[in-house]
Amino acid sequence: MPRFGESVHFRNRHLALLNEIEEEWVTLPNSMYTAAMEDSIEVILQDRNSRLLRQYQDNHVFTLATGAVFSIVYGLWAMFCMPGLKVPLRLKVPFLPSTSAQTQNVMKLLSGRRGQLADLGSGDGRLVFAACSAGFQCTGFEINPMLLAYSRGRAWWKGIPHTKATFVNQDFWKTDLSKYTNVIAFLGPAVMQDLEEKLLKELPSDARVVVCRFPLPSWSQSCTKGTGLDQAWAYDVYTARGRTDTSSLKPQP
């Protein structure tokens, strides 16, 4: 039979062993939890970085695609709407097609007139075709090759002979316009002062000038048709020159 001292010692060792086992059971889940938390944080960071990378890649692709589309659209716009490279920058005017109402207003301002007509920057040729139908001998000045080819193709499709309507690849700023008694211009406001000087110098006194949307800044208009964006103005050269004696001049009606 064990002695009392040995029983106490055995009991103490037993309690100590139980305490060690309990501490191991307590610390083991904590270490596993810590390791799991570290792994979870690393996974979260990796997932976030992956999402940011995919988002950057998607945005980068979207930016490249948007830039490509914009470049194509701008290239097509410049190809069809801007004049050639030989025109000085301050005289460049983009192509703006005339509306049906605007075309009708132009023809009303030319009603009763005859002779040769010049369309300065004829674009797709719609004003030339309208004037040709009214009996004018028309010349469309256009230096944009795409618009020139398009208007020539339309003239061929309509069966219009060259004696009635022709489209020339010429810069009207460098062309003598003295043979034309009717002039149409649908240009920008920045060039209208230069246009005044050129027409006043070259056109015959019985010529009429019709401009669309943007009036001539210094000339006194003879009449106007339409309102807003469809408005057109008519100017007679002999009035612009300020003749005091017009008794010998018989301008066309």
C-alpha positions in Angstrom: 0.0 0.0 0.0 1.5 3.3 -1.1 2.4 5.9 1.5 0.6 9.2 1.9 3.5 11.2 0.5 3.7 9.1 -2.6 -0.1 9.4 -3.3 0.2 13.2 -3.1 3.2 13.2 -5.5 1.4 10.9 -7.9 -1.7 13.1 -7.8 0.3 16.2 -8.5 2.0 14.7 -11.5 -1.3 13.5 -12.8 -2.7 17.0 -12.5 0.3 18.5 -14.1 0.0 16.1 -17.1 -3.7 17.0 -17.4 -2.8 20.7 -17.4 -0.2 20.1 -20.2 -2.8 18.2 -22.3 -5.4 20.9 -21.7 -2.9 23.6 -22.8 -2.1 21.6 -25.9 -5.8 21.3 -26.8 -6.2 25.0 -26.2 -3.2 26.2 -28.2 -3.7 23.9 -31.1 -6.9 25.4 -32.3 -5.4 28.9 -31.9 -2.5 28.1 -34.1 -4.7 26.5 -36.7 -7.0 29.5 -36.6 -4.1 31.9 -37.0 -2.8 29.9 -40.0 -6.3 29.8 -41.5 -6.6 33.6 -41.1 -3.3 34.2 -42.7 -4.2 31.9 -45.6 -7.6 33.7 -45.9 -6.0 37.1 -46.0 -3.6 36.0 -48.7 -6.4 34.5 -50.7 -8.4 37.7 -50.4 -5.5 39.8 -51.5 -4.7 37.6 -54.4 -8.4 37.6 -55.5 -8.5 41.4 -55.2 -5.3 41.8 -57.2 -6.7 39.5 -59.8 -9.9 41.5 -60.0 -8.0 44.8 -60.3 -5.8 43.3 -63.0 -8.8 42.0 -64.9 -10.5 45.4 -64.5 -7.4 47.2 -65.7 -7.1 44.9 -68.7 -10.8 45.3 -69.5 -10.4 49.1 -69.2 -7.3 49.0 -71.3 -9.0 47.0 -74.0 -12.0 49.4 -73.9 -9.7 52.4 -74.2 -7.9 50.9 -77.1 -11.2 50.0 -78.8 -12.7 53.4 -78.2 -9.6 55.1 -79.6 -9.6 52.9 -82.7 -13.3 53.6 -83.3 -12.7 57.4 -82.8 -9.8 57.3 -85.2 -11.8 55.5 -87.9 -14.7 57.9 -87.5 -12.5 60.9 -87.6 -10.7 59.5 -90.7 -13.9 59.0 -92.5 -15.2 62.4 -91.5 -12.0 64.1 -92.7 -12.1 62.0 -95.9 -15.6 63.0 -96.8 -16.0 66.4 -95.1 -12.7 68.3 -95.2 -11.1 69.9 -98.3 -7.8 68.9 -99.6 -4.4 69.6 -98.1 -3.6 72.4 -100.6 -6.2 74.7 -99.1 -4.8 77.1 -96.4 -6.0 76.3 -93.0 -7.8 79.5 -92.5 -9.8 78.9 -95.7 -10.8 75.3 -94.8 -14.5 74.7 -94.4 -16.0 71.3 -93.7 -18.8 69.9 -95.8 -22.3 70.7 -94.6 -25.1 69.3 -96.8 -27.9 71.7 -97.7 -31.4 70.8 -96.4 -34.3 70.5 -98.8 -35.8 73.8 -97.5 -32.5 75.5 -97.9 -32.1 74.3 -101.5 -35.6 75.6 -102.3 -34.8 79.0 -100.8 -31.7 79.2 -102.9 -33.7 78.4 -106.1 -36.3 81.0 -105.1 -33.6 83.7 -104.9 -32.3 82.6 -108.4 -35.8 82.6 -109.9 -36.0 84.2 -113.3 -32.2 84.3 -113.8 -30.2 82.5 -116.4 -26.6 81.9 -117.5 -23.6 80.2 -116.0 -23.7 79.3 -112.3 -20.8 78.4 -110.0 -21.3 76.5 -106.8 -18.2 77.2 -104.6 -17.6 74.0 -102.7 -20.3 71.9 -104.3 -20.1 69.0 -101.9 -22.4 66.2 -102.9 -23.8 68.3 -105.8 -27.4 68.7 -104.6 -27.4 72.5 -105.2 -25.8 72.0 -108.7 -28.5 69.4 -109.6 -31.3 71.7 -108.4 -29.9 74.7 -110.4 -29.3 72.4 -113.4 -33.0 71.5 -113.3 -33.9 75.2 -113.4 -32.0 75.7 -116.6 -28.6 77.0 -115.5 -25.2 75.8 -116.9 -23.6 74.8 -113.7 -20.0 74.2 -112.5 -19.4 72.7 -109.1 -16.0 73.4 -107.6 -14.9 70.7 -105.2 -11.4 69.5 -104.2 -12.4 66.8 -101.8 -11.8 63.6 -104.0 -14.5 61.6 -102.3 -17.2 64.2 -102.7 -16.1 64.9 -106.2 -16.4 61.3 -107.2 -19.8 61.0 -105.5 -21.2 64.0 -107.3 -19.8 63.0 -110.6 -21.3 59.5 -110.1 -24.7 61.0 -109.3 -24.6 63.2 -112.4 -23.8 60.1 -114.5 -26.6 58.2 -112.9 -29.0 61.0 -113.5 -27.9 61.2 -117.1 -27.0 64.9 -116.9 -24.7 65.9 -119.8 -21.5 67.8 -119.1 -22.9 70.8 -121.0 -25.4 71.3 -118.2 -23.5 70.3 -115.1 -19.9 69.6 -114.5 -17.8 69.1 -111.4 -14.2 70.2 -111.4 -11.4 69.4 -109.1 -10.3 73.0 -108.7 -9.7 75.4 -105.8 -12.2 78.2 -106.5 -10.0 80.6 -104.4 -7.4 80.3 -107.1 -9.8 80.3 -110.1 -11.0 83.3 -112.0 -14.8 83.5 -111.6 -15.4 86.4 -114.0 -17.4 84.4 -116.5 -20.1 83.4 -113.9 -23.2 85.6 -113.5 -24.6 83.4 -110.7 -22.7 82.2 -107.7 -23.8 79.9 -104.8 -21.8 79.6 -101.7 -22.4 77.5 -98.5 -19.2 78.2 -96.5 -18.3 79.1 -93.0 -18.4 82.5 -91.4 -14.7 82.8 -91.0 -14.1 83.0 -94.8 -17.0 85.3 -95.8 -14.9 88.4 -95.7 -12.3 86.9 -98.0 -15.1 85.7 -100.2 -16.5 89.2 -100.5 -13.2 90.6 -101.6 -12.7 87.9 -104.2 -16.2 88.2 -105.7 -16.2 92.0 -105.7 -13.0 91.9 -107.7 -13.8 89.2 -110.2 -17.6 89.0 -110.8 -19.4 91.0 -113.5 -21.7 93.7 -112.3 -24.9 91.9 -113.3 -23.9 88.8 -111.2 -25.9 87.6 -108.2 -24.5 85.9 -105.2 -26.6 83.6 -103.0 -25.1 82.4 -99.7 -26.6 79.9 -97.3 -26.8 80.1 -93.5 -24.0 82.6 -93.1 -24.5 86.1 -94.7 -21.8 88.3 -96.2 -20.6 90.7 -93.5 -20.4 93.9 -95.5 -22.7 93.7 -98.5 -26.2 94.9 -98.5 -28.6 92.1 -99.3 -31.1 92.3 -102.1 -33.5 89.8 -100.6 -33.6 86.8 -98.3 -35.6 83.6 -98.0 -36.2 81.3 -95.1 -35.3 81.5 -91.4 -32.8 79.9 -89.0 -30.5 77.3 -90.4 -32.3 77.2 -93.7 -32.0 80.9 -94.4 -30.3 82.2 -97.6 -29.4 85.7 -98.8 -29.1 87.1 -102.3 -26.7 89.9 -103.2 -26.3 91.8 -106.4 -22.8 92.8 -107.3 -23.7 96.2 -108.8 -25.2 97.1 -105.5 -22.2 95.9 -103.5 -20.0 98.1 -105.7 -22.0 101.1 -104.7 -22.7 102.3 -108.2 -24.4 105.7 -108.2 -25.2 105.5 -111.9 -26.9 102.3 -112.9 -29.0 103.6 -115.7 -26.8 101.9 -118.3 -26.7 98.7 -116.4 -29.4 96.2 -117.0 -29.0 93.5 -114.4 -30.8 90.2 -114.8 -34.1 89.9 -113.0 
